[in-house]
Amino acid sequence: MSTTDLSQMRAEAGQRYAAAVAELRAVYVDLAGIEAAINNGGVPVHPVATFRGDADRVPWEFRHPSFYPESGDSLRDAWAARRDHLIADQAKGA
């Protein structure tokens, strides 16, 4: 195996990794926002179990200096915006 092969393998794995972490971030925001909307008491759905805390950033352990560095955006702000949007949509439908 040549160093070119390893470099190519790294690039491909890095692209897959970046996509996977981006998907994890997106689904966390979506799920946390939905559950926060359900659990806020203002929608007619029974409370559900949810995350044990509210992460504000992708954990350091999942960041990579080349493929997924700190983006600076807040997960908490993103899921709270999702929650607020869902609650507003529920109020419109009521």
Beta strands, then each sheet from edge to edge (+ up, - down):
end
